[in-house]
Amino acid sequence: MQSERVREEWENAHPMRNTDAYLDRHPKLAQQLNAHPGLVDDPKFMAAHPGLNEFFERHPVARTEWKARPHRYMANVQKYEKTH
């Protein structure tokens, strides 16, 4: 139980790493979101991508940051990818 909570806290504390890993596994989605980061606020887009909803449920910090500043968040994810 303790190790599960620690792992969860670690994952939620590093939204760039988590987002980069998710988008690496979904390259078409990454292309769409790189071009239009605000799609995360489009209910139709989100309904068509249930995996992205699941990702946001598991990573609430990423969801909060992305929705607050979608263009800046995606720019930071791209920077993270180049340096890690």
C-alpha positions, 0 to 999 in steps of 0.5 A, spaced: 500 500 500 505 504 502 509 503 495 503 504 491 502 511 494 509 513 493 509 511 486 503 514 484 505 521 488 512 520 484 508 519 477 503 525 479 509 529 481 512 529 474 507 531 469 512 532 463 515 525 463 508 522 464 505 526 458 511 525 454 511 518 455 503 517 453 504 521 447 510 517 445 505 511 445 500 515 441 504 519 435 497 521 431 494 524 437 501 527 439 501 530 432 494 533 433 495 536 440 502 539 438 498 543 432 492 544 437 493 543 444 486 546 446 483 540 443 483 537 450 477 542 452 473 540 446 468 535 448 467 531 441 475 530 441 475 528 448 470 523 447 473 520 441 480 519 445 478 515 451 485 513 452 486 521 453 481 521 458 484 515 462 491 518 462 488 525 465 484 521 470 491 518 472 495 524 472 491 530 475 497 534 475 498 534 467 490 535 466 490 541 470 497 544 467 494 542 460 488 545 461 490 552 464 495 553 459 495 548 453 500 551 448 505 553 454 504 546 456 505 542 450 511 547 448 514 544 455 513 537 453 517 538 447 522 541 451 522 535 456 522 530 450 529 534 447 532 534 454 530 527 456 
